[in-house]
Amino acid sequence: MTLQTPPAESSASTGRLAGTLLPEAQRIAQQPGVDAALGGDLRLAVDVDRAHLVMLFEQRIVPQSAALALLAEIDELQQLDFAPLRHRPAPRGWYLMYEGYLAERLGPTVAGWLPTGRSRNDLSATLALLKLREVFRTLITATLRLQLTLLRRAGAELTTVLPGFTHGQPALPITLGHYLAGVAHGVDADLERLAGLLPELDRCPLGAGAMGGTTLPIDPDRTASLLGFTGNCPNSLAAVASRDGIARLLADAAVLSTRLSRVATDLRDWTGCTPPLLHLPDSLVGSSSMMPQKRNVYLLEHIQGMAAAPVGAFTTVTSGAQKTAFSNSIAVHTEGPAFADQAIRRCADAATLLRLLIQHAEPDPGAMRRRAEDGFTNATELANRLALADGRGFRAAHQEVGRAARAALERGHGLLAEVQLPAGLTADDFDVARIADASRYGGGPAPAEVAGSLHVLQHRLGPVLTRVREATGRWSGTSARIRTAVGQTRLAIGNNTTEGSR
């Protein structure tokens, strides 16, 4: 019996369905995916196709002639920048539109080998991770650069006295280096969480099929390796049902961006008070269109606003997955993450802006010291010394210093003028710089303690950098690795053909 090549069906037909979506439904449900594919996703998809075809050939699943023809047609289509697809109808989405084009060029039998052992579901999950690589790299790179700037500036400002604020009021004498080191400790935790995502980003879903794997003897480890993953997903259902990598990256970005927004608020306060504690150059401020005297530090407001993007996108991802079945779901893999890419990039932009502002900000040590003195930030140390001097205890000393602070403000005196100092103590013992220098316990601002913590943070960067460089280097080599494998496949097919003709 001679097998007949089946006729190519229209791109509107799926075999089971003879028609197409209504135009309005198509515009809403299908066109965004088509636009994304033509905007860049197809470049990732064809690498997945090449890796899949190489694996199918190596596993002796696909005929040699079909593998060669498909690889050649995919190469030509990419060389044309997918121009033949740009105005092509896609009534059933970009995937079937792309397959339909290959079927027209090569015939439905040859083109029909491409989806063997594969589904849109595992392909979609794989593409999601390939795209996530880029925004992950963008975010962690921006965060690493911010951390390096924080560590550098903190080390340079170990003795620059700054009032530490609580409830917007001067509270205790710290240093600018201590403040920046505190931010750096938070960013260190952010980096650790981001780097902790790498194992999840390195599990390839390809091979899971629609959700139940396949009876065909495919080799998911091979496609995973070609695509730059370290392994494949061990469970086919989890591979297509979950988009946890996106949710976790957004959660980490939400925590980071909230931290960036809080620092931006502090910098806004310090640059906006009179006199300002920090000065920013003209290259990082704006002017008013009406008020000629203004220097607007508006970039800080961008950072504050950008913090909302990851929080909103994370809420959308998790809300979109609520009450969906644990299987492939458009609500989970398409609608939920719709704003994830932009939100993560906004977080990276916020980190970049904050890095520039911290890098170029110039403190006014005199203004900072006066603010610390005028705010009676030495009051707590005064209470400590009074408590120890006569054994009255801290609460009684606290109340006495509180009364002294009220009297000093009413009379326009300094705080020490209202207190009888114990024997052996002088006003110098309550100098704000001396207090900061002596605060070496509990993670305080003593320069030696802060310098030690900065050394630890600097050392912790090494393992994170190593992990990130290893992963991103492997990811960057994906296209070259696949080209090499395709070349070896063509050579092997050529050798097989030559041997078969002898």
C-alpha positions in Angstrom: 0.0 0.0 0.0 1.4 3.4 -1.0 1.0 6.2 1.6 -0.4 9.3 0.2 0.8 12.7 1.4 -2.2 14.4 3.0 -3.2 17.8 1.6 -2.2 20.9 3.6 -5.1 22.2 5.6 -5.8 25.9 5.9 -4.2 27.7 8.8 -7.7 28.1 10.2 -8.2 24.4 10.4 -6.8 22.2 13.2 -8.4 19.0 12.1 -10.8 19.0 15.0 -11.9 22.6 14.3 -12.8 23.7 10.8 -13.3 27.4 11.4 -11.5 30.2 13.1 -12.1 32.6 16.0 -14.3 35.6 15.5 -12.2 38.6 14.5 -12.8 40.5 17.8 -11.9 37.4 19.9 -8.9 36.8 17.7 -7.7 40.4 18.2 -7.9 40.0 22.0 -6.8 36.4 22.5 -4.3 35.7 19.7 -2.9 38.9 18.2 -0.8 39.9 21.3 1.0 36.6 21.1 1.5 37.0 17.3 2.9 40.5 17.9 5.3 39.2 20.6 6.4 36.4 18.4 7.2 38.7 15.5 8.8 41.1 17.9 11.4 38.7 19.1 10.0 35.5 20.6 10.4 33.7 17.3 14.1 34.1 17.5 14.0 32.1 20.7 11.5 29.6 19.3 13.6 28.7 16.3 16.6 27.9 18.6 14.2 25.6 20.5 13.1 24.0 17.2 16.7 23.4 16.2 17.6 21.8 19.5 14.5 19.7 19.3 15.3 18.5 15.7 18.9 17.7 16.6 17.6 15.6 19.5 14.9 13.9 17.3 17.6 13.0 14.7 20.0 11.7 17.4 17.2 9.5 18.8 16.3 8.2 15.3 12.8 9.5 15.6 12.7 11.9 12.7 13.8 10.9 9.1 17.1 12.4 8.1 15.6 14.1 5.0 12.9 15.8 7.1 15.5 17.0 9.7 17.7 18.5 7.0 14.8 20.2 5.2 13.4 21.7 8.3 16.7 22.9 9.6 17.4 24.6 6.2 14.0 26.2 6.0 14.3 27.5 9.6 17.7 29.0 8.8 16.4 30.7 5.7 13.3 32.1 7.5 15.5 33.6 10.2 17.9 35.0 7.7 14.9 36.8 6.2 14.1 38.2 9.7 10.8 36.2 9.5 9.6 38.6 6.9 7.3 36.0 5.2 5.4 35.7 8.4 4.9 39.4 9.2 1.6 39.8 7.2 0.5 36.3 7.3 -2.9 35.6 8.9 -2.7 33.8 12.3 -6.3 32.8 13.1 -5.1 30.1 15.5 -2.0 31.9 16.9 1.6 32.3 15.9 2.6 28.7 16.5 0.2 27.2 14.0 0.8 30.1 11.6 4.5 29.3 11.7 3.8 25.6 11.3 1.5 26.4 8.4 4.2 28.3 6.6 6.6 25.4 6.9 4.0 23.1 5.6 3.4 25.3 2.6 7.2 25.4 1.9 8.1 21.8 2.6 4.8 19.9 2.5 2.7 18.9 5.5 4.4 15.5 6.0 7.9 17.0 6.3 6.8 20.0 8.4 4.7 17.7 10.5 7.8 16.1 12.0 8.7 19.3 13.9 6.0 19.0 16.7 6.8 15.3 17.2 7.1 14.6 20.9 6.3 18.2 21.8 3.4 20.5 22.5 2.7 24.2 22.6 2.5 23.7 26.3 6.0 22.7 27.0 7.3 25.0 24.2 5.5 27.9 25.9 7.0 27.0 29.3 10.4 26.8 27.7 10.1 30.1 26.0 8.9 31.7 29.2 12.2 30.7 30.9 14.3 31.7 28.0 12.7 35.2 28.1 13.0 35.3 31.9 16.8 34.8 31.5 17.1 38.2 29.9 15.2 40.2 32.5 16.9 38.2 35.3 20.3 39.1 33.9 19.2 42.8 33.6 17.9 42.9 37.1 20.8 41.1 38.9 23.4 43.1 36.9 21.8 46.4 37.9 21.6 45.2 41.5 25.2 44.1 41.6 26.4 47.4 40.3 24.3 49.2 42.9 25.9 47.1 45.6 29.4 47.8 44.4 28.6 51.6 44.5 27.1 51.3 48.0 30.1 49.5 49.4 32.5 52.0 47.8 30.7 55.0 49.0 30.1 53.6 52.5 33.8 52.9 52.9 34.5 56.5 51.9 32.1 58.0 54.5 32.9 56.0 57.6 33.4 59.1 59.7 30.9 61.5 58.1 28.5 62.2 61.0 24.9 62.0 60.0 21.8 62.1 62.3 20.0 58.9 62.2 16.3 59.6 61.8 13.2 57.9 63.4 9.7 59.2 62.6 11.4 61.9 60.4 13.2 63.4 63.4 16.9 63.3 64.3 17.4 60.4 66.7 20.9 59.2 67.2 24.3 60.1 65.8 25.4 57.7 63.1 27.5 58.2 59.9 26.7 58.3 56.3 28.9 55.2 55.9 26.8 53.4 58.5 23.6 54.3 56.6 24.9 53.2 53.3 26.2 50.0 54.8 22.8 49.3 56.2 21.3 49.6 52.8 24.0 47.4 51.4 23.1 44.7 53.9 19.6 44.7 52.6 20.8 44.6 49.0 23.0 41.7 49.9 19.9 39.8 51.0 18.2 40.8 47.7 21.2 39.5 45.7 21.2 36.2 47.6 17.5 35.7 46.9 18.0 36.5 43.2 20.9 34.1 42.9 18.8 31.5 44.6 16.5 31.5 41.7 19.1 30.1 39.3 18.3 26.4 40.0 14.6 27.1 39.1 15.6 29.0 36.0 17.9 26.2 34.9 15.3 23.4 34.7 14.0 22.9 31.1 10.3 22.0 30.6 10.8 20.8 27.0 9.8 17.2 26.7 6.9 17.5 29.1 4.5 17.6 26.1 1.0 18.8 26.8 1.3 17.7 30.4 1.8 13.9 30.4 5.1 13.4 28.7 5.3 11.1 25.7 5.7 7.5 24.7 8.4 8.5 22.2 12.0 7.9 23.2 13.0 11.5 23.4 16.0 12.8 25.3 15.0 15.9 27.3 18.5 16.1 28.9 19.9 16.6 25.4 17.6 19.5 24.5 18.1 21.0 28.0 21.8 21.0 27.5 21.7 22.5 24.1 19.4 25.3 25.4 21.8 26.1 28.2 19.8 24.5 31.1 21.5 22.3 33.6 18.7 19.7 33.6 15.1 19.0 32.7 12.0 19.0 34.8 11.4 15.7 36.5 7.6 15.9 36.4 5.8 16.7 33.2 2.7 18.1 34.9 4.7 20.5 37.1 6.7 21.5 34.0 3.7 23.0 32.2 1.5 23.9 35.2 3.9 26.1 37.0 5.3 29.6 36.4 6.8 29.9 39.8 10.1 31.3 38.4 8.2 34.4 37.2 6.3 34.8 40.5 9.5 34.4 42.6 11.5 36.8 40.5 8.7 39.4 40.8 8.4 38.8 44.5 12.2 39.4 44.9 11.9 42.5 42.6 9.0 43.8 44.8 11.1 43.5 47.9 14.1 45.1 46.2 12.1 47.9 44.6 10.4 48.7 48.0 13.9 49.1 49.5 15.0 51.3 46.7 11.9 53.5 47.2 12.6 53.9 50.9 16.2 55.0 50.2 14.9 57.4 47.6 12.6 58.9 50.2 15.5 59.5 52.6 17.6 61.1 49.8 14.7 63.3 48.9 14.4 64.5 52.5 18.1 65.1 52.8 18.3 67.0 49.6 15.1 69.0 50.2 15.8 70.2 53.7 17.3 73.6 54.6 20.2 73.5 54.5 20.4 70.3 52.4 22.5 67.5 53.8 23.3 66.2 50.3 24.0 68.0 47.0 23.4 66.5 43.6 25.0 67.8 40.4 23.0 69.5 37.7 23.3 66.4 35.6 21.0 64.5 38.0 18.4 67.2 38.7 15.7 69.0 36.8 14.5 72.6 36.7 11.0 74.1 36.9 9.3 75.5 33.8 7.9 78.4 35.9 9.9 78.8 39.1 13.5 79.8 38.2 15.0 79.1 41.6 14.1 75.4 41.6 16.4 72.4 41.4 14.1 69.4 41.3 15.5 66.0 42.3 12.8 64.3 40.3 14.7 61.1 39.6 14.0 60.1 43.2 10.3 60.3 42.4 10.8 58.0 39.5 12.3 55.5 41.8 9.5 55.8 44.3 6.9 55.3 41.5 8.8 52.4 39.9 8.5 50.4 43.1 4.8 49.9 42.4 5.5 48.0 39.1 6.9 44.7 40.6 4.3 44.7 43.4 1.5 45.1 40.9 2.9 42.5 38.5 3.4 40.0 41.3 -0.2 40.6 42.5 -1.4 40.0 38.9 0.7 36.8 38.5 -0.5 35.3 41.8 -4.1 36.5 41.5 -4.2 35.1 37.9 -3.3 31.7 39.1 -5.8 31.6 41.9 -8.4 28.9 41.6 -7.0 27.5 38.3 -6.4 23.8 37.9 -2.9 22.6 38.4 -2.3 22.0 34.7 -1.5 24.1 31.7 -3.6 27.3 31.9 -3.7 30.4 29.8 -4.6 32.4 32.9 -1.3 31.2 34.5 1.1 31.3 31.6 -0.3 34.2 29.4 -2.6 36.6 31.3 -1.0 36.4 34.7 2.6 37.3 33.6 1.5 39.9 31.1 3.3 42.7 32.9 6.2 40.8 34.4 8.8 41.7 31.9 8.2 45.4 32.1 7.9 45.4 35.8 11.2 43.6 36.3 12.9 46.0 33.9 11.5 49.0 35.8 13.0 47.6 39.0 16.3 47.3 37.3 16.0 50.9 36.1 15.2 52.1 39.6 18.4 50.3 40.8 20.4 52.1 38.1 19.0 55.5 39.0 19.7 55.0 42.7 23.2 53.9 41.9 23.9 57.1 39.9 22.4 59.3 42.6 24.5 57.6 45.4 27.6 57.6 43.2 27.4 61.4 42.5 25.8 62.7 45.7 28.1 65.1 47.7 27.4 65.2 51.4 27.7 68.5 53.4 29.5 67.3 56.6 29.0 70.6 58.4 25.2 70.6 57.7 25.0 67.0 58.8 26.8 67.6 62.0 24.7 70.7 62.9 21.5 68.8 62.2 22.7 66.0 64.6 23.6 68.6 67.2 20.5 70.7 66.9 18.4 67.6 67.1 19.9 66.6 70.4 21.0 63.2 69.0 23.4 63.0 72.0 20.5 62.8 74.4 20.5 59.0 74.6 24.2 58.8 75.4 23.6 61.5 78.1 20.9 59.3 79.6 23.2 56.3 79.5 26.0 58.1 81.3 23.7 59.5 84.0 22.2 56.1 84.6 25.6 54.5 85.1 27.0 57.4 87.2 24.8 57.1 90.2 22.9 53.8 89.6 19.5 55.4 89.1 18.7 53.2 86.1 18.0 54.2 82.6 14.3 55.1 82.8 14.9 57.7 85.5 17.8 59.2 83.6 15.7 59.1 80.4 13.0 61.2 82.1 15.5 63.7 83.4 17.1 64.2 80.0 13.7 64.5 78.4 12.9 67.3 80.8 16.2 68.9 80.0 15.5 68.7 76.3 12.1 70.5 76.8 13.8 73.2 78.8 16.6 73.6 76.3 14.2 74.1 73.5 12.1 76.6 75.4 15.1 78.7 76.5 17.1 78.3 73.3 19.9 76.6 75.1 22.0 73.5 74.2 21.0 70.3 75.9 24.1 70.1 78.1 23.3 73.5 79.6 20.3 72.0 81.3 22.0 69.1 83.0 24.6 68.7 85.8 27.2 66.4 84.3 28.6 63.7 86.6 32.1 64.1 87.9 34.8 63.2 85.3 32.6 63.9 82.3 32.9 66.9 80.0 30.9 68.3 77.0 33.5 66.6 74.8 32.2 63.2 75.9 28.9 64.0 74.3 30.2 65.2 71.0 28.1 63.6 68.3 31.2 62.4 66.3 32.7 60.8 69.5 29.4 59.1 70.3 29.2 57.6 66.8 32.8 56.5 67.0 32.2 54.8 70.3 29.0 53.0 69.2 30.8 49.7 68.4 28.2 47.3 69.9 25.0 46.0 68.3 26.1 46.8 64.7 26.5 50.5 65.5 28.3 53.2 63.4 31.8 52.9 64.9 34.0 53.1 61.8 36.0 49.9 62.6 32.7 47.9 63.0 31.2 49.3 59.8 34.4 48.7 57.9 34.4 45.1 59.1 30.8 44.6 57.9 31.7 46.1 54.5 34.5 43.6 54.2 32.1 40.8 54.9 29.7 42.1 52.3 32.4 42.5 49.7 33.5 38.9 50.3 29.9 37.7 49.9 29.7 39.2 46.5 32.3 36.7 45.1 30.1 33.6 45.2 27.1 35.4 43.8 29.2 36.8 41.0 30.6 33.3 40.3 27.1 31.7 40.1 25.7 34.5 38.0 28.6 34.5 35.6 28.5 30.7 35.2 24.8 30.7 34.4 24.7 33.8 32.1 27.8 32.6 30.3 26.1 29.2 29.7 22.9 31.0 28.5 24.9 33.3 26.2 26.4 30.4 24.5 23.1 28.8 23.6 22.9 29.9 19.9 26.5 29.0 19.2 26.1 25.6 20.9 23.0 24.9 18.9 24.7 26.0 15.6 27.5 23.5 16.4 25.0 20.7 17.1 23.2 21.5 13.8 26.4 21.4 11.9 27.3 18.1 13.4 23.8 16.8 12.6 24.2 17.8 9.0 27.6 16.2 8.8 26.3 13.0 10.3 23.5 12.9 7.8 25.8 13.6 5.0 28.1 10.8 6.1 25.2 8.4 6.5 24.0 9.3 3.0 27.5 8.7 1.5 27.8 5.4 3.2 24.4 4.3 2.1 25.2 5.0 -1.5 28.3 2.8 -1.5 
